[in-house]
């Protein structure tokens, strides 16, 4: 009888050790590398403080004089990397999904929280985010919690805006003073409220499908949108896709 009890106790201990190992393994898979912040830690960090993050490239906005501006995201949140030190050769490697470790400083400009004065290292791993539907959050204080994420808006109506006495569906530049090839601004409405969205020409230039789609919008069109939830004195989504509402 004693031998049976000893055997049962030994088997129980083995099972417990195995379960503990499995749990540790799972936890380790979700843990950031040593010295790297979680998204919650990044969010809580003070402005102007040093930050180290691991994130995944979702889109590239621009490269100029060894500086790159990149939209990035992990499974917990998004980061806008502004003028990150980057050679032209490395910029070519930053395809969507590329994992990078970024060291820089947390900053804010006109409400947009970003990482500046940054350097990066390419790492193993890949992740491309699917768009989070934030339609119901338009006009709420909760929307900012998705700042810089890849998001979608469904069933919006194109609204006209006055330009030189004409009711138009979009403007070149925020006040109409731009020109073809520059940023496009257009108004959409939902539940009686109007919002301004942008096609950022550095991100999606005049050769892209979304640029052409916005130029072809008609007042009253019902559309679905995808893009990055940039912030400038409030929500200023940088749109990457426009399609007829489903």
C-alpha positions as CSV (number, residue, x, y, z in Angstrom):
1,X,0.0,0.0,0.0
2,X,2.8,2.4,0.9
3,X,4.5,1.7,-2.4
4,X,1.3,2.6,-4.3
5,X,1.0,5.9,-2.4
6,X,4.6,6.8,-3.1
7,X,4.1,6.0,-6.8
8,X,0.9,8.1,-6.9
9,X,2.7,11.0,-5.2
10,X,5.6,10.8,-7.7
11,X,3.2,10.8,-10.6
12,X,1.4,13.9,-9.2
13,X,4.6,15.8,-8.8
14,X,5.7,15.0,-12.4
15,X,2.3,16.2,-13.7
16,X,2.6,19.4,-11.6
17,X,6.1,20.1,-12.9
18,X,5.0,19.4,-16.5
19,X,2.1,21.8,-16.1
20,X,4.3,24.5,-14.6
21,X,6.8,24.1,-17.5
22,X,4.0,24.4,-20.0
23,X,2.6,27.6,-18.3
24,X,6.1,29.1,-18.2
25,X,6.6,28.3,-21.8
26,X,3.3,30.0,-22.8
27,X,4.1,33.1,-20.7
28,X,7.6,33.4,-22.2
29,X,6.1,33.4,-25.7
30,X,4.0,36.4,-24.8
31,X,6.8,38.3,-23.0
32,X,8.8,41.1,-24.5
33,X,12.6,40.8,-24.7
34,X,14.6,42.0,-21.7
35,X,14.5,45.7,-21.4
36,X,11.6,46.1,-23.9
37,X,8.4,47.8,-22.8
38,X,4.9,46.3,-23.1
39,X,2.4,48.6,-24.8
40,X,0.9,49.4,-21.4
41,X,4.3,50.5,-20.1
42,X,4.8,52.6,-23.2
43,X,1.4,54.2,-22.8
44,X,2.2,55.0,-19.2
45,X,5.6,56.4,-19.9
46,X,6.0,60.2,-19.5
47,X,6.5,62.4,-22.6
48,X,10.1,63.0,-23.5
49,X,11.2,59.8,-21.7
50,X,13.3,57.2,-23.3
51,X,11.4,54.2,-24.6
52,X,12.4,50.8,-26.1
53,X,9.7,48.8,-27.9
54,X,9.3,45.8,-30.2
55,X,6.8,46.4,-33.0
56,X,5.9,45.4,-36.5
57,X,6.0,47.6,-39.6
58,X,2.5,48.1,-41.1
59,X,3.2,50.8,-43.7
60,X,5.9,53.3,-44.6
61,X,5.1,57.0,-45.0
62,X,8.4,58.4,-46.2
63,X,12.2,58.3,-46.4
64,X,14.4,61.3,-46.7
65,X,18.1,61.9,-45.8
66,X,18.4,58.7,-43.8
67,X,15.2,59.3,-41.9
68,X,12.2,57.1,-42.1
69,X,8.6,57.6,-40.9
70,X,6.7,54.4,-40.3
71,X,3.3,53.2,-39.0
72,X,3.8,50.2,-36.8
73,X,1.8,48.0,-34.5
74,X,1.8,44.9,-32.3
75,X,-1.1,42.8,-31.0
76,X,-1.7,45.3,-28.1
77,X,-1.4,48.7,-29.8
78,X,0.3,50.9,-32.4
79,X,3.3,53.2,-32.6
80,X,4.0,56.1,-35.0
81,X,7.8,56.2,-35.7
82,X,8.7,59.7,-36.8
83,X,12.0,60.4,-38.6
84,X,13.7,57.2,-37.4
85,X,17.3,56.9,-38.4
86,X,17.4,54.6,-41.3
87,X,19.6,54.0,-44.4
88,X,17.9,53.8,-47.8
89,X,19.0,50.1,-48.0
90,X,17.4,49.3,-44.6
91,X,14.3,51.3,-45.6
92,X,13.8,48.8,-48.5
93,X,13.8,46.0,-45.9
94,X,10.9,47.5,-43.9
95,X,8.1,45.6,-45.7
96,X,4.8,45.1,-43.9
97,X,5.1,42.6,-41.1
98,X,8.8,43.2,-40.4
99,X,9.6,43.0,-36.7
100,X,11.8,45.8,-35.3
101,X,13.2,46.7,-32.0
102,X,13.1,50.5,-31.6
103,X,14.9,52.8,-29.1
104,X,13.9,56.4,-29.0
105,X,11.9,59.0,-27.1
106,X,8.2,59.4,-26.6
107,X,6.9,62.7,-27.8
108,X,3.6,64.4,-28.7
109,X,2.8,66.9,-31.4
110,X,-0.7,68.4,-31.7
111,X,-2.2,65.4,-29.9
112,X,-0.2,62.8,-32.0
113,X,1.9,60.5,-29.7
114,X,5.0,59.3,-31.5
115,X,8.5,57.9,-31.1
116,X,11.2,60.4,-32.2
117,X,15.0,60.4,-32.4
118,X,14.8,56.6,-32.8
119,X,17.1,53.9,-34.0
120,X,16.0,50.3,-34.8
121,X,17.2,46.7,-35.3
122,X,15.4,44.2,-37.6
123,X,14.4,41.1,-35.7
124,X,12.9,37.7,-36.5
125,X,9.2,37.5,-36.5
126,X,6.3,38.8,-38.6
127,X,2.8,40.3,-37.9
128,X,0.4,42.2,-40.1
129,X,-2.7,43.7,-38.3
130,X,-6.2,43.4,-39.6
131,X,-8.3,46.5,-39.5
132,X,-10.2,47.1,-36.2
133,X,-13.7,48.5,-36.9
134,X,-14.0,51.7,-34.9
135,X,-17.0,53.1,-36.6
136,X,-19.1,53.1,-33.4
137,X,-16.3,55.1,-31.6
138,X,-16.4,58.1,-34.0
139,X,-17.0,61.2,-31.9
140,X,-16.3,59.6,-28.6
141,X,-13.4,60.0,-26.1
142,X,-12.6,56.3,-26.5
143,X,-11.4,56.6,-30.1
144,X,-8.1,58.0,-29.1
145,X,-7.3,54.6,-27.4
146,X,-6.8,53.3,-30.9
147,X,-4.4,56.1,-32.0
148,X,-2.1,55.0,-34.8
149,X,-3.8,51.6,-35.3
150,X,-4.9,50.2,-38.6
151,X,-8.7,50.7,-38.4
152,X,-11.8,50.7,-40.5
153,X,-15.0,52.8,-40.8
154,X,-18.2,51.4,-42.2
155,X,-21.2,52.9,-43.9
156,X,-20.1,56.6,-44.0
157,X,-21.7,59.2,-46.3
158,X,-19.6,61.6,-48.4
159,X,-20.5,65.2,-47.5
160,X,-19.8,68.2,-49.7
161,X,-17.8,71.2,-48.6
162,X,-17.7,74.7,-50.0
163,X,-14.8,75.8,-52.1
164,X,-15.0,79.1,-54.1
165,X,-18.7,78.9,-54.0
166,X,-18.9,75.4,-55.3
167,X,-20.0,72.3,-53.3
168,X,-17.2,69.7,-53.7
169,X,-16.5,66.2,-52.5
170,X,-12.8,66.7,-51.7
171,X,-10.1,69.4,-51.5
172,X,-6.5,69.5,-52.4
173,X,-5.0,70.4,-49.0
174,X,-7.1,71.1,-45.9
175,X,-8.2,74.5,-47.2
176,X,-8.2,73.8,-50.9
177,X,-4.9,75.6,-51.5
178,X,-3.0,72.4,-52.5
179,X,-2.7,70.9,-55.9
180,X,-3.2,67.5,-57.7
181,X,-0.6,65.1,-56.2
182,X,-0.8,66.6,-52.8
183,X,-2.8,65.6,-49.7
184,X,-6.6,65.1,-50.2
185,X,-9.1,66.1,-47.6
186,X,-12.8,64.9,-47.7
187,X,-15.7,65.0,-45.3
188,X,-17.9,62.1,-44.3
189,X,-20.8,61.9,-41.9
190,X,-22.3,59.3,-39.6
191,X,-25.4,59.8,-37.4
192,X,-25.6,63.5,-38.2
193,X,-22.0,64.3,-37.4
194,X,-19.3,65.2,-39.9
195,X,-15.7,64.1,-39.8
196,X,-12.7,65.0,-42.0
197,X,-10.4,62.3,-43.3
198,X,-7.2,62.6,-45.3
199,X,-5.3,60.8,-48.0
200,X,-1.7,61.6,-47.0
201,X,0.2,61.9,-50.2
202,X,3.5,60.7,-48.8
203,X,1.8,57.5,-47.6
204,X,-0.5,57.0,-50.7
205,X,0.6,59.1,-53.6
206,X,-1.4,60.0,-56.8
207,X,-0.6,56.7,-58.4
208,X,-2.5,54.6,-55.7
209,X,-6.0,53.3,-56.0
210,X,-7.1,55.1,-52.9
211,X,-6.0,58.5,-54.3
212,X,-8.0,57.9,-57.5
213,X,-11.0,56.6,-55.5
214,X,-11.2,59.8,-53.4
215,X,-10.9,62.0,-56.5
216,X,-13.9,60.1,-58.0
217,X,-16.1,60.5,-54.9
218,X,-19.5,62.0,-55.3
219,X,-21.4,63.8,-52.6
220,X,-23.9,61.3,-51.1
221,X,-21.8,58.2,-51.8
222,X,-21.9,55.6,-49.1
223,X,-18.4,54.2,-48.5
224,X,-16.3,52.0,-46.3
225,X,-12.8,53.1,-45.3
226,X,-9.5,51.7,-43.9
227,X,-6.4,53.5,-42.8
228,X,-4.2,54.5,-39.9
229,X,-5.7,56.5,-37.0
230,X,-3.3,59.4,-37.0
231,X,-4.1,62.4,-34.7
232,X,-3.9,66.1,-35.3
233,X,-5.9,68.3,-33.0
234,X,-8.3,65.3,-32.9
235,X,-8.8,62.3,-35.1
236,X,-7.2,62.7,-38.5
237,X,-7.3,59.3,-40.1
238,X,-4.8,58.7,-42.9
239,X,-6.9,56.6,-45.3
240,X,-5.4,53.8,-47.4
241,X,-8.6,52.2,-48.9
242,X,-12.0,53.5,-50.1
243,X,-14.7,51.1,-51.3
244,X,-18.4,51.3,-51.8
245,X,-20.3,50.5,-48.6
246,X,-21.3,46.8,-48.3
